[in-house]
Amino acid sequence: MNSAMYRFQPTYFLAASGLVLAEGYIGLFVHDAIVRPYVGDFLATLLLYCLIRSVVSISAGTAAAAALLISYAIEALQYFGLLARLGWQHNTVARLLLGSHFEWSDMLAYTLAAALLVVIEMTWPRRLDSTKTTSFWR
């Protein structure tokens, strides 16, 4: 990556900041069977996407794919018991950031979030950033 690939995008940064606040609230105060397990995971992929787009000048498609792959990787680490292997299974911050157990439904939530990102970025009348990309993937 060259230095031209790094550019601060305040719109995406503000969106990421709002998502961090929402995720923090959900993680700390919401203990239900719908919002915390499903909406929280859905928002996590949106958060990753916004973080990526806030500092790296890449296409929406590449950013969505990267956010999805990172989400999948974190879920895979849960499958292999990363927190227990590191002795962090009782660390509240680690459990909030990395999750504590694998769920196939989480994979679905991540995938749906990435699909929503694709739809939004392809159909939004005005791009959220100022890059002049000619297609979704470039």
N, CA, C and O atoms as CSV, one atom per row, in Angstrom:
chain,resi,resn,atom,element,x,y,z
A,1,MET,N,N,0.838,-1.177,0.000
A,1,MET,CA,C,0.000,0.000,0.000
A,1,MET,C,C,0.882,1.239,0.000
A,1,MET,O,O,1.846,1.328,0.760
A,2,ASN,N,N,0.549,2.171,-0.842
A,2,ASN,CA,C,1.286,3.423,-0.832
A,2,ASN,C,C,0.540,4.466,-0.012
A,2,ASN,O,O,-0.603,4.255,0.394
A,3,SER,N,N,1.202,5.592,0.225
A,3,SER,CA,C,0.608,6.610,1.093
A,3,SER,C,C,-0.654,7.210,0.501
A,3,SER,O,O,-1.470,7.751,1.248
A,4,ALA,N,N,-0.846,7.140,-0.802
A,4,ALA,CA,C,-2.063,7.672,-1.421
A,4,ALA,C,C,-3.290,6.837,-1.048
A,4,ALA,O,O,-4.423,7.289,-1.209
A,5,MET,N,N,-3.064,5.632,-0.557
A,5,MET,CA,C,-4.184,4.778,-0.171
A,5,MET,C,C,-4.754,5.167,1.187
A,5,MET,O,O,-5.845,4.727,1.549
A,6,TYR,N,N,-4.030,5.983,1.936
A,6,TYR,CA,C,-4.492,6.387,3.258
A,6,TYR,C,C,-5.023,7.814,3.188
A,6,TYR,O,O,-4.303,8.751,2.842
A,7,ARG,N,N,-6.297,7.952,3.526
A,7,ARG,CA,C,-6.914,9.266,3.546
A,7,ARG,C,C,-8.051,9.234,4.544
A,7,ARG,O,O,-8.879,8.322,4.529
A,8,PHE,N,N,-8.090,10.225,5.408
A,8,PHE,CA,C,-9.123,10.297,6.422
A,8,PHE,C,C,-10.454,10.711,5.801
A,8,PHE,O,O,-10.534,11.706,5.081
A,9,GLN,N,N,-11.501,9.927,6.092
A,9,GLN,CA,C,-12.859,10.213,5.624
A,9,GLN,C,C,-13.728,10.470,6.850
A,9,GLN,O,O,-14.143,9.517,7.511
A,10,PRO,N,N,-14.013,11.723,7.172
A,10,PRO,CA,C,-14.747,12.025,8.397
A,10,PRO,C,C,-16.149,11.425,8.454
A,10,PRO,O,O,-16.622,11.085,9.539
A,11,THR,N,N,-16.817,11.290,7.325
A,11,THR,CA,C,-18.172,10.723,7.338
A,11,THR,C,C,-18.156,9.284,7.835
A,11,THR,O,O,-18.975,8.898,8.669
A,12,TYR,N,N,-17.234,8.509,7.327
A,12,TYR,CA,C,-17.125,7.118,7.776
A,12,TYR,C,C,-16.641,7.039,9.219
A,12,TYR,O,O,-17.061,6.159,9.971
A,13,PHE,N,N,-15.748,7.967,9.610
A,13,PHE,CA,C,-15.267,7.981,10.981
A,13,PHE,C,C,-16.409,8.286,11.952
A,13,PHE,O,O,-16.518,7.653,13.003
A,14,LEU,N,N,-17.252,9.244,11.605
A,14,LEU,CA,C,-18.407,9.559,12.451
A,14,LEU,C,C,-19.368,8.378,12.540
A,14,LEU,O,O,-19.902,8.083,13.609
A,15,ALA,N,N,-19.584,7.705,11.409
A,15,ALA,CA,C,-20.443,6.512,11.421
A,15,ALA,C,C,-19.835,5.432,12.310
A,15,ALA,O,O,-20.546,4.791,13.085
A,16,ALA,N,N,-18.524,5.228,12.201
A,16,ALA,CA,C,-17.846,4.230,13.040
A,16,ALA,C,C,-17.954,4.608,14.513
A,16,ALA,O,O,-18.168,3.743,15.362
A,17,SER,N,N,-17.809,5.879,14.815
A,17,SER,CA,C,-17.920,6.330,16.205
A,17,SER,C,C,-19.309,6.057,16.769
A,17,SER,O,O,-19.449,5.596,17.902
A,18,GLY,N,N,-20.332,6.344,15.973
A,18,GLY,CA,C,-21.696,6.043,16.405
A,18,GLY,C,C,-21.918,4.563,16.614
A,18,GLY,O,O,-22.591,4.154,17.561
A,19,LEU,N,N,-21.352,3.756,15.728
A,19,LEU,CA,C,-21.482,2.306,15.857
A,19,LEU,C,C,-20.734,1.774,17.079
A,19,LEU,O,O,-21.194,0.828,17.719
A,20,VAL,N,N,-19.585,2.373,17.410
A,20,VAL,CA,C,-18.860,1.974,18.626
A,20,VAL,C,C,-19.722,2.244,19.852
A,20,VAL,O,O,-19.813,1.413,20.755
A,21,LEU,N,N,-20.357,3.420,19.874
A,21,LEU,CA,C,-21.236,3.739,21.000
A,21,LEU,C,C,-22.406,2.766,21.083
A,21,LEU,O,O,-22.757,2.302,22.167
A,22,ALA,N,N,-23.010,2.458,19.931
A,22,ALA,CA,C,-24.135,1.514,19.918
A,22,ALA,C,C,-23.695,0.127,20.367
A,22,ALA,O,O,-24.384,-0.524,21.153
A,23,GLU,N,N,-22.549,-0.325,19.871
A,23,GLU,CA,C,-22.035,-1.638,20.261
A,23,GLU,C,C,-21.697,-1.682,21.750
A,23,GLU,O,O,-21.973,-2.672,22.428
A,24,GLY,N,N,-21.099,-0.602,22.253
A,24,GLY,CA,C,-20.780,-0.550,23.676
A,24,GLY,C,C,-22.033,-0.617,24.529
A,24,GLY,O,O,-22.072,-1.327,25.535
A,25,TYR,N,N,-23.044,0.116,24.130
A,25,TYR,CA,C,-24.303,0.091,24.868
A,25,TYR,C,C,-24.916,-1.307,24.843
A,25,TYR,O,O,-25.339,-1.829,25.874
A,26,ILE,N,N,-24.959,-1.904,23.658
A,26,ILE,CA,C,-25.513,-3.257,23.537
A,26,ILE,C,C,-24.713,-4.240,24.388
A,26,ILE,O,O,-25.287,-5.050,25.117
A,27,GLY,N,N,-23.394,-4.166,24.292
A,27,GLY,CA,C,-22.542,-5.096,25.033
A,27,GLY,C,C,-22.657,-4.973,26.538
A,27,GLY,O,O,-22.563,-5.968,27.258
A,28,LEU,N,N,-22.859,-3.757,27.013
A,28,LEU,CA,C,-22.890,-3.536,28.460
A,28,LEU,C,C,-24.286,-3.619,29.073
A,28,LEU,O,O,-24.435,-4.048,30.217
A,29,PHE,N,N,-25.305,-3.213,28.323
A,29,PHE,CA,C,-26.615,-3.052,28.938
A,29,PHE,C,C,-27.747,-3.888,28.350
A,29,PHE,O,O,-28.802,-4.012,28.972
A,30,VAL,N,N,-27.555,-4.456,27.185
A,30,VAL,CA,C,-28.640,-5.218,26.560
A,30,VAL,C,C,-28.358,-6.707,26.749
A,30,VAL,O,O,-27.324,-7.216,26.317
A,31,HIS,N,N,-29.287,-7.388,27.396
A,31,HIS,CA,C,-29.120,-8.818,27.675
A,31,HIS,C,C,-30.386,-9.551,27.262
A,31,HIS,O,O,-31.090,-10.125,28.092
A,32,ASP,N,N,-30.662,-9.522,25.963
A,32,ASP,CA,C,-31.882,-10.151,25.459
A,32,ASP,C,C,-31.519,-11.252,24.468
A,32,ASP,O,O,-30.351,-11.606,24.308
A,33,ALA,N,N,-32.541,-11.783,23.811
A,33,ALA,CA,C,-32.320,-12.898,22.888
A,33,ALA,C,C,-32.285,-12.465,21.422
A,33,ALA,O,O,-32.090,-13.303,20.542
A,34,ILE,N,N,-32.470,-11.175,21.144
A,34,ILE,CA,C,-32.496,-10.709,19.751
A,34,ILE,C,C,-31.406,-9.670,19.490
A,34,ILE,O,O,-30.516,-9.892,18.669
A,35,VAL,N,N,-31.476,-8.538,20.186
A,35,VAL,CA,C,-30.588,-7.417,19.881
A,35,VAL,C,C,-29.130,-7.780,20.130
A,35,VAL,O,O,-28.301,-7.631,19.233
A,36,ARG,N,N,-28.806,-8.246,21.311
A,36,ARG,CA,C,-27.403,-8.514,21.620
A,36,ARG,C,C,-26.793,-9.578,20.699
A,36,ARG,O,O,-25.728,-9.337,20.132
A,37,PRO,N,N,-27.416,-10.726,20.533
A,37,PRO,CA,C,-26.746,-11.738,19.714
A,37,PRO,C,C,-26.787,-11.488,18.206
A,37,PRO,O,O,-25.856,-11.868,17.496
A,38,TYR,N,N,-27.844,-10.859,17.710
A,38,TYR,CA,C,-27.969,-10.721,16.255
A,38,TYR,C,C,-27.669,-9.316,15.763
A,38,TYR,O,O,-26.859,-9.144,14.853
A,39,VAL,N,N,-28.298,-8.319,16.341
A,39,VAL,CA,C,-28.069,-6.938,15.913
A,39,VAL,C,C,-26.633,-6.530,16.217
A,39,VAL,O,O,-25.994,-5.856,15.410
A,40,GLY,N,N,-26.129,-6.930,17.368
A,40,GLY,CA,C,-24.753,-6.608,17.725
A,40,GLY,C,C,-23.751,-7.148,16.717
A,40,GLY,O,O,-22.812,-6.446,16.341
A,41,ASP,N,N,-23.936,-8.376,16.280
A,41,ASP,CA,C,-23.033,-8.963,15.283
A,41,ASP,C,C,-23.193,-8.290,13.925
A,41,ASP,O,O,-22.211,-8.066,13.217
A,42,PHE,N,N,-24.410,-7.974,13.572
A,42,PHE,CA,C,-24.685,-7.263,12.324
A,42,PHE,C,C,-23.951,-5.922,12.328
A,42,PHE,O,O,-23.279,-5.568,11.359
A,43,LEU,N,N,-24.088,-5.184,13.428
A,43,LEU,CA,C,-23.448,-3.874,13.540
A,43,LEU,C,C,-21.931,-3.973,13.573
A,43,LEU,O,O,-21.241,-3.053,13.135
A,44,ALA,N,N,-21.405,-5.080,14.088
A,44,ALA,CA,C,-19.949,-5.247,14.167
A,44,ALA,C,C,-19.315,-5.215,12.781
A,44,ALA,O,O,-18.252,-4.621,12.603
A,45,THR,N,N,-19.950,-5.842,11.806
A,45,THR,CA,C,-19.411,-5.829,10.446
A,45,THR,C,C,-19.533,-4.439,9.839
A,45,THR,O,O,-18.633,-3.990,9.130
A,46,LEU,N,N,-20.636,-3.758,10.111
A,46,LEU,CA,C,-20.786,-2.375,9.638
A,46,LEU,C,C,-19.701,-1.492,10.252
A,46,LEU,O,O,-19.140,-0.628,9.579
A,47,LEU,N,N,-19.415,-1.713,11.526
A,47,LEU,CA,C,-18.378,-0.949,12.219
A,47,LEU,C,C,-17.014,-1.170,11.572
A,47,LEU,O,O,-16.291,-0.210,11.302
A,48,LEU,N,N,-16.665,-2.411,11.327
A,48,LEU,CA,C,-15.385,-2.710,10.679
A,48,LEU,C,C,-15.290,-2.023,9.319
A,48,LEU,O,O,-14.260,-1.440,8.980
A,49,TYR,N,N,-16.364,-2.096,8.550
A,49,TYR,CA,C,-16.404,-1.460,7.235
A,49,TYR,C,C,-16.150,0.043,7.359
A,49,TYR,O,O,-15.323,0.599,6.636
A,50,CYS,N,N,-16.861,0.695,8.275
A,50,CYS,CA,C,-16.705,2.142,8.443
A,50,CYS,C,C,-15.296,2.494,8.917
A,50,CYS,O,O,-14.735,3.501,8.484
A,51,LEU,N,N,-14.724,1.682,9.795
A,51,LEU,CA,C,-13.347,1.920,10.239
A,51,LEU,C,C,-12.375,1.820,9.060
A,51,LEU,O,O,-11.484,2.656,8.907
A,52,ILE,N,N,-12.552,0.812,8.248
A,52,ILE,CA,C,-11.673,0.630,7.085
A,52,ILE,C,C,-11.815,1.818,6.140
A,52,ILE,O,O,-10.820,2.413,5.726
A,53,ARG,N,N,-13.052,2.158,5.802
A,53,ARG,CA,C,-13.292,3.247,4.849
A,53,ARG,C,C,-12.898,4.611,5.420
A,53,ARG,O,O,-12.671,5.549,4.655
A,54,SER,N,N,-12.811,4.743,6.747
A,54,SER,CA,C,-12.456,6.039,7.318
A,54,SER,C,C,-10.979,6.371,7.156
A,54,SER,O,O,-10.599,7.539,7.240
A,55,VAL,N,N,-10.142,5.367,6.926
A,55,VAL,CA,C,-8.699,5.639,6.828
A,55,VAL,C,C,-8.030,5.094,5.564
A,55,VAL,O,O,-6.950,5.559,5.198
A,56,VAL,N,N,-8.639,4.132,4.899
A,56,VAL,CA,C,-8.018,3.538,3.723
A,56,VAL,C,C,-8.862,3.866,2.500
A,56,VAL,O,O,-10.075,3.660,2.501
A,57,SER,N,N,-8.229,4.367,1.475
A,57,SER,CA,C,-8.923,4.737,0.248
A,57,SER,C,C,-8.974,3.524,-0.692
A,57,SER,O,O,-8.162,3.390,-1.608
A,58,ILE,N,N,-9.954,2.647,-0.437
A,58,ILE,CA,C,-10.171,1.485,-1.283
A,58,ILE,C,C,-11.631,1.467,-1.693
A,58,ILE,O,O,-12.448,2.208,-1.146
A,59,SER,N,N,-11.949,0.637,-2.637
A,59,SER,CA,C,-13.324,0.575,-3.129
A,59,SER,C,C,-14.266,0.039,-2.060
A,59,SER,O,O,-13.856,-0.636,-1.116
A,60,ALA,N,N,-15.525,0.360,-2.240
A,60,ALA,CA,C,-16.552,-0.119,-1.310
A,60,ALA,C,C,-16.595,-1.649,-1.297
A,60,ALA,O,O,-16.746,-2.254,-0.236
A,61,GLY,N,N,-16.465,-2.263,-2.446
A,61,GLY,CA,C,-16.502,-3.724,-2.530
A,61,GLY,C,C,-15.349,-4.370,-1.793
A,61,GLY,O,O,-15.529,-5.359,-1.081
A,62,THR,N,N,-14.162,-3.810,-1.965
A,62,THR,CA,C,-12.990,-4.339,-1.281
A,62,THR,C,C,-13.120,-4.149,0.231
A,62,THR,O,O,-12.774,-5.043,1.003
A,63,ALA,N,N,-13.616,-2.990,0.649
A,63,ALA,CA,C,-13.795,-2.733,2.077
A,63,ALA,C,C,-14.851,-3.658,2.675
A,63,ALA,O,O,-14.678,-4.159,3.786
A,64,ALA,N,N,-15.942,-3.887,1.947
A,64,ALA,CA,C,-16.995,-4.787,2.435
A,64,ALA,C,C,-16.457,-6.215,2.553
A,64,ALA,O,O,-16.728,-6.912,3.531
A,65,ALA,N,N,-15.697,-6.637,1.552
A,65,ALA,CA,C,-15.109,-7.981,1.601
A,65,ALA,C,C,-14.128,-8.097,2.766
A,65,ALA,O,O,-14.109,-9.115,3.458
A,66,ALA,N,N,-13.316,-7.071,2.988
A,66,ALA,CA,C,-12.352,-7.097,4.094
A,66,ALA,C,C,-13.072,-7.149,5.442
A,66,ALA,O,O,-12.683,-7.912,6.326
A,67,ALA,N,N,-14.116,-6.342,5.598
A,67,ALA,CA,C,-14.873,-6.340,6.854
A,67,ALA,C,C,-15.506,-7.708,7.098
A,67,ALA,O,O,-15.509,-8.205,8.224
A,68,LEU,N,N,-16.037,-8.309,6.043
A,68,LEU,CA,C,-16.654,-9.629,6.169
A,68,LEU,C,C,-15.616,-10.688,6.539
A,68,LEU,O,O,-15.868,-11.528,7.403
A,69,LEU,N,N,-14.470,-10.651,5.899
A,69,LEU,CA,C,-13.423,-11.629,6.197
A,69,LEU,C,C,-12.884,-11.465,7.621
A,69,LEU,O,O,-12.604,-12.456,8.295
A,70,ILE,N,N,-12.740,-10.230,8.076
A,70,ILE,CA,C,-12.299,-10.010,9.455
A,70,ILE,C,C,-13.343,-10.554,10.425
A,70,ILE,O,O,-13.002,-11.198,11.418
A,71,SER,N,N,-14.620,-10.291,10.132
A,71,SER,CA,C,-15.704,-10.810,10.983
A,71,SER,C,C,-15.661,-12.330,11.041
A,71,SER,O,O,-15.766,-12.922,12.116
A,72,TYR,N,N,-15.506,-12.961,9.872
A,72,TYR,CA,C,-15.414,-14.420,9.827
A,72,TYR,C,C,-14.205,-14.919,10.616
A,72,TYR,O,O,-14.294,-15.916,11.332
A,73,ALA,N,N,-13.075,-14.222,10.483
A,73,ALA,CA,C,-11.854,-14.639,11.177
A,73,ALA,C,C,-12.035,-14.579,12.693
A,73,ALA,O,O,-11.601,-15.480,13.410
A,74,ILE,N,N,-12.671,-13.527,13.172
A,74,ILE,CA,C,-12.917,-13.420,14.615
A,74,ILE,C,C,-13.822,-14.548,15.088
A,74,ILE,O,O,-13.609,-15.123,16.156
A,75,GLU,N,N,-14.838,-14.861,14.280
A,75,GLU,CA,C,-15.741,-15.958,14.643
A,75,GLU,C,C,-14.998,-17.293,14.633
A,75,GLU,O,O,-15.243,-18.150,15.482
A,76,ALA,N,N,-14.088,-17.468,13.671
A,76,ALA,CA,C,-13.288,-18.700,13.623
A,76,ALA,C,C,-12.405,-18.822,14.866
A,76,ALA,O,O,-12.226,-19.914,15.403
A,77,LEU,N,N,-11.857,-17.695,15.314
A,77,LEU,CA,C,-11.050,-17.717,16.537
A,77,LEU,C,C,-11.904,-18.112,17.739
A,77,LEU,O,O,-11.417,-18.769,18.659
A,78,GLN,N,N,-13.163,-17.716,17.732
A,78,GLN,CA,C,-14.074,-18.144,18.789
A,78,GLN,C,C,-14.274,-19.659,18.727
A,78,GLN,O,O,-14.295,-20.327,19.761
A,79,TYR,N,N,-14.419,-20.191,17.534
A,79,TYR,CA,C,-14.598,-21.632,17.349
A,79,TYR,C,C,-13.431,-22.401,17.959
A,79,TYR,O,O,-13.622,-23.449,18.576
A,80,PHE,N,N,-12.221,-21.874,17.781
A,80,PHE,CA,C,-11.028,-22.537,18.284
A,80,PHE,C,C,-10.688,-22.153,19.726
A,80,PHE,O,O,-9.637,-22.538,20.239
A,81,GLY,N,N,-11.570,-21.399,20.380
A,81,GLY,CA,C,-11.398,-21.078,21.791
A,81,GLY,C,C,-10.217,-20.191,22.094
A,81,GLY,O,O,-9.495,-20.434,23.061
A,82,LEU,N,N,-10.000,-19.158,21.283
A,82,LEU,CA,C,-8.842,-18.285,21.469
A,82,LEU,C,C,-8.769,-17.700,22.871
A,82,LEU,O,O,-7.706,-17.726,23.492
A,83,LEU,N,N,-9.879,-17.172,23.382
A,83,LEU,CA,C,-9.834,-16.535,24.702
A,83,LEU,C,C,-9.409,-17.521,25.790
A,83,LEU,O,O,-8.621,-17.166,26.667
A,84,ALA,N,N,-9.913,-18.738,25.747
A,84,ALA,CA,C,-9.526,-19.746,26.742
A,84,ALA,C,C,-8.055,-20.108,26.591
A,84,ALA,O,O,-7.355,-20.296,27.586
A,85,ARG,N,N,-7.587,-20.207,25.355
A,85,ARG,CA,C,-6.178,-20.545,25.128
A,85,ARG,C,C,-5.241,-19.465,25.653
A,85,ARG,O,O,-4.128,-19.751,26.095
A,86,LEU,N,N,-5.712,-18.212,25.595
A,86,LEU,CA,C,-4.904,-17.098,26.089
A,86,LEU,C,C,-5.127,-16.834,27.572
A,86,LEU,O,O,-4.433,-16.015,28.174
A,87,GLY,N,N,-6.101,-17.532,28.161
A,87,GLY,CA,C,-6.425,-17.316,29.562
A,87,GLY,C,C,-7.249,-16.057,29.794
A,87,GLY,O,O,-7.277,-15.529,30.905
A,88,TRP,N,N,-7.922,-15.573,28.750
A,88,TRP,CA,C,-8.701,-14.338,28.820
A,88,TRP,C,C,-10.199,-14.586,28.880
A,88,TRP,O,O,-10.975,-13.646,28.707
A,89,GLN,N,N,-10.632,-15.813,29.119
A,89,GLN,CA,C,-12.058,-16.131,29.070
A,89,GLN,C,C,-12.885,-15.382,30.103
A,89,GLN,O,O,-14.103,-15.283,29.954
A,90,HIS,N,N,-12.256,-14.853,31.142
A,90,HIS,CA,C,-12.983,-14.102,32.167
A,90,HIS,C,C,-12.751,-12.597,32.051
A,90,HIS,O,O,-13.219,-11.830,32.892
A,91,ASN,N,N,-12.037,-12.179,31.025
A,91,ASN,CA,C,-11.761,-10.760,30.799
A,91,ASN,C,C,-12.940,-10.140,30.054
A,91,ASN,O,O,-13.199,-10.484,28.901
A,92,THR,N,N,-13.651,-9.233,30.708
A,92,THR,CA,C,-14.860,-8.633,30.140
A,92,THR,C,C,-14.575,-7.897,28.843
A,92,THR,O,O,-15.335,-8.030,27.883
A,93,VAL,N,N,-13.503,-7.125,28.792
A,93,VAL,CA,C,-13.174,-6.363,27.581
A,93,VAL,C,C,-12.867,-7.304,26.426
A,93,VAL,O,O,-13.353,-7.096,25.314
A,94,ALA,N,N,-12.075,-8.325,26.671
A,94,ALA,CA,C,-11.743,-9.287,25.612
A,94,ALA,C,C,-12.997,-9.990,25.113
A,94,ALA,O,O,-13.148,-10.202,23.910
A,95,ARG,N,N,-13.897,-10.353,26.020
A,95,ARG,CA,C,-15.141,-11.024,25.630
A,95,ARG,C,C,-16.040,-10.090,24.826
A,95,ARG,O,O,-16.703,-10.533,23.889
A,96,LEU,N,N,-16.072,-8.800,25.176
A,96,LEU,CA,C,-16.875,-7.839,24.414
A,96,LEU,C,C,-16.307,-7.624,23.019
A,96,LEU,O,O,-17.055,-7.547,22.045
A,97,LEU,N,N,-14.977,-7.525,22.922
A,97,LEU,CA,C,-14.351,-7.249,21.635
A,97,LEU,C,C,-14.289,-8.468,20.721
A,97,LEU,O,O,-14.521,-8.354,19.517
A,98,LEU,N,N,-13.982,-9.618,21.278
A,98,LEU,CA,C,-13.750,-10.805,20.455
A,98,LEU,C,C,-14.869,-11.832,20.515
A,98,LEU,O,O,-14.884,-12.775,19.724
A,99,GLY,N,N,-15.802,-11.666,21.437
A,99,GLY,CA,C,-16.855,-12.663,21.570
A,99,GLY,C,C,-16.339,-13.860,22.338
A,99,GLY,O,O,-15.137,-14.022,22.545
A,100,SER,N,N,-17.275,-14.694,22.755
A,100,SER,CA,C,-16.845,-15.797,23.607
A,100,SER,C,C,-17.172,-17.178,23.063
A,100,SER,O,O,-16.583,-18.161,23.510
A,101,HIS,N,N,-18.089,-17.283,22.117
A,101,HIS,CA,C,-18.398,-18.602,21.580
A,101,HIS,C,C,-18.888,-18.512,20.135
A,101,HIS,O,O,-19.508,-17.529,19.730
A,102,PHE,N,N,-18.597,-19.546,19.386
A,102,PHE,CA,C,-18.941,-19.620,17.964
A,102,PHE,C,C,-20.431,-19.884,17.780
A,102,PHE,O,O,-21.025,-20.695,18.491
A,103,GLU,N,N,-21.018,-19.189,16.821
A,103,GLU,CA,C,-22.418,-19.403,16.449
A,103,GLU,C,C,-22.542,-19.260,14.932
A,103,GLU,O,O,-22.043,-18.293,14.356
A,104,TRP,N,N,-23.195,-20.205,14.296
A,104,TRP,CA,C,-23.437,-20.084,12.860
A,104,TRP,C,C,-24.318,-18.875,12.552
A,104,TRP,O,O,-24.191,-18.257,11.495
A,105,SER,N,N,-25.207,-18.547,13.478
A,105,SER,CA,C,-26.076,-17.387,13.261
A,105,SER,C,C,-25.264,-16.089,13.197
A,105,SER,O,O,-25.675,-15.135,12.537
A,106,ASP,N,N,-24.128,-16.051,13.872
A,106,ASP,CA,C,-23.258,-14.882,13.776
A,106,ASP,C,C,-22.716,-14.737,12.357
A,106,ASP,O,O,-22.641,-13.634,11.815
A,107,MET,N,N,-22.344,-15.858,11.772
A,107,MET,CA,C,-21.846,-15.831,10.391
A,107,MET,C,C,-22.914,-15.274,9.454
A,107,MET,O,O,-22.613,-14.506,8.540
A,108,LEU,N,N,-24.161,-15.669,9.689
A,108,LEU,CA,C,-25.261,-15.150,8.877
A,108,LEU,C,C,-25.428,-13.652,9.090
A,108,LEU,O,O,-25.624,-12.912,8.126
A,109,ALA,N,N,-25.353,-13.191,10.335
A,109,ALA,CA,C,-25.480,-11.760,10.623
A,109,ALA,C,C,-24.377,-10.967,9.924
A,109,ALA,O,O,-24.649,-9.902,9.368
A,110,TYR,N,N,-23.137,-11.463,9.940
A,110,TYR,CA,C,-22.032,-10.789,9.264
A,110,TYR,C,C,-22.284,-10.733,7.755
A,110,TYR,O,O,-22.056,-9.706,7.116
A,111,THR,N,N,-22.748,-11.827,7.207
A,111,THR,CA,C,-22.995,-11.896,5.763
A,111,THR,C,C,-24.116,-10.938,5.360
A,111,THR,O,O,-24.010,-10.254,4.342
A,112,LEU,N,N,-25.177,-10.884,6.143
A,112,LEU,CA,C,-26.278,-9.964,5.843
A,112,LEU,C,C,-25.824,-8.516,5.932
A,112,LEU,O,O,-26.249,-7.684,5.130
A,113,ALA,N,N,-24.974,-8.205,6.891
A,113,ALA,CA,C,-24.446,-6.844,7.014
A,113,ALA,C,C,-23.622,-6.477,5.783
A,113,ALA,O,O,-23.758,-5.378,5.247
A,114,ALA,N,N,-22.776,-7.389,5.341
A,114,ALA,CA,C,-21.964,-7.128,4.148
A,114,ALA,C,C,-22.856,-6.966,2.917
A,114,ALA,O,O,-22.593,-6.119,2.063
A,115,ALA,N,N,-23.899,-7.770,2.830
A,115,ALA,CA,C,-24.837,-7.633,1.704
A,115,ALA,C,C,-25.529,-6.274,1.737
A,115,ALA,O,O,-25.709,-5.644,0.695
A,116,LEU,N,N,-25.915,-5.819,2.925
A,116,LEU,CA,C,-26.525,-4.494,3.044
A,116,LEU,C,C,-25.547,-3.409,2.603
A,116,LEU,O,O,-25.936,-2.464,1.916
A,117,LEU,N,N,-24.290,-3.539,2.990
A,117,LEU,CA,C,-23.282,-2.565,2.575
A,117,LEU,C,C,-23.164,-2.499,1.063
A,117,LEU,O,O,-23.072,-1.414,0.490
A,118,VAL,N,N,-23.168,-3.650,0.418
A,118,VAL,CA,C,-23.091,-3.701,-1.040
A,118,VAL,C,C,-24.286,-2.976,-1.646
A,118,VAL,O,O,-24.123,-2.159,-2.553
A,119,VAL,N,N,-25.476,-3.266,-1.155
A,119,VAL,CA,C,-26.692,-2.632,-1.682
A,119,VAL,C,C,-26.642,-1.121,-1.468
A,119,VAL,O,O,-26.931,-0.355,-2.387
A,120,ILE,N,N,-26.281,-0.694,-0.273
A,120,ILE,CA,C,-26.238,0.738,0.019
A,120,ILE,C,C,-25.229,1.449,-0.869
A,120,ILE,O,O,-25.544,2.465,-1.488
A,121,GLU,N,N,-24.021,0.915,-0.929
A,121,GLU,CA,C,-22.973,1.583,-1.694
A,121,GLU,C,C,-23.235,1.570,-3.202
A,121,GLU,O,O,-22.784,2.463,-3.919
A,122,MET,N,N,-23.952,0.574,-3.676
A,122,MET,CA,C,-24.240,0.526,-5.116
A,122,MET,C,C,-25.448,1.379,-5.491
A,122,MET,O,O,-25.565,1.808,-6.639
A,123,THR,N,N,-26.339,1.629,-4.551
A,123,THR,CA,C,-27.568,2.346,-4.892
A,123,THR,C,C,-27.665,3.737,-4.283
A,123,THR,O,O,-28.540,4.513,-4.665
A,124,TRP,N,N,-26.790,4.066,-3.350
A,124,TRP,CA,C,-26.849,5.367,-2.694
A,124,TRP,C,C,-26.683,6.457,-3.744
A,124,TRP,O,O,-25.755,6.395,-4.550
A,125,PRO,N,N,-27.561,7.452,-3.750
A,125,PRO,CA,C,-27.487,8.478,-4.797
A,125,PRO,C,C,-26.204,9.308,-4.757
A,125,PRO,O,O,-25.727,9.752,-5.801
A,126,ARG,N,N,-25.653,9.517,-3.591
A,126,ARG,CA,C,-24.425,10.263,-3.449
A,126,ARG,C,C,-23.460,9.450,-2.622
A,126,ARG,O,O,-23.795,9.026,-1.516
A,127,ARG,N,N,-22.279,9.226,-3.134
A,127,ARG,CA,C,-21.267,8.458,-2.415
A,127,ARG,C,C,-20.973,9.104,-1.078
A,127,ARG,O,O,-20.966,10.331,-0.982
A,128,LEU,N,N,-20.730,8.320,-0.051
A,128,LEU,CA,C,-20.427,8.834,1.279
A,128,LEU,C,C,-19.021,9.410,1.367
A,128,LEU,O,O,-18.732,10.215,2.252
A,129,ASP,N,N,-18.153,9.006,0.462
A,129,ASP,CA,C,-16.808,9.565,0.486
A,129,ASP,C,C,-16.563,10.343,-0.799
A,129,ASP,O,O,-17.416,10.380,-1.685
A,130,SER,N,N,-15.414,10.952,-0.891
A,130,SER,CA,C,-15.132,11.800,-2.038
A,130,SER,C,C,-14.261,11.117,-3.082
A,130,SER,O,O,-13.803,11.775,-4.016
A,131,THR,N,N,-14.020,9.814,-2.950
A,131,THR,CA,C,-13.204,9.134,-3.946
A,131,THR,C,C,-13.978,9.019,-5.246
A,131,THR,O,O,-15.204,8.903,-5.259
A,132,LYS,N,N,-13.248,9.053,-6.309
A,132,LYS,CA,C,-13.885,8.962,-7.623
A,132,LYS,C,C,-13.598,7.590,-8.216
A,132,LYS,O,O,-12.807,7.459,-9.150
A,133,THR,N,N,-14.246,6.575,-7.668
A,133,THR,CA,C,-14.055,5.237,-8.192
A,133,THR,C,C,-15.046,5.018,-9.327
A,133,THR,O,O,-16.154,5.554,-9.311
A,134,THR,N,N,-14.644,4.241,-10.291
A,134,THR,CA,C,-15.492,4.021,-11.449
A,134,THR,C,C,-16.397,2.820,-11.293
A,134,THR,O,O,-17.356,2.659,-12.049
A,135,SER,N,N,-16.103,1.981,-10.325
A,135,SER,CA,C,-16.974,0.830,-10.094
A,135,SER,C,C,-16.945,0.465,-8.627
A,135,SER,O,O,-16.158,0.997,-7.844
A,136,PHE,N,N,-17.801,-0.434,-8.284
A,136,PHE,CA,C,-17.911,-0.872,-6.890
A,136,PHE,C,C,-16.637,-1.574,-6.430
A,136,PHE,O,O,-16.262,-1.469,-5.262
A,137,TRP,N,N,-15.975,-2.280,-7.323
A,137,TRP,CA,C,-14.815,-3.085,-6.930
A,137,TRP,C,C,-13.480,-2.411,-7.184
A,137,TRP,O,O,-12.457,-2.946,-6.754
A,138,ARG,N,N,-13.426,-1.266,-7.859
A,138,ARG,CA,C,-12.136,-0.602,-8.112
A,138,ARG,C,C,-12.075,0.727,-7.430
A,138,ARG,O,O,-11.067,1.427,-7.531
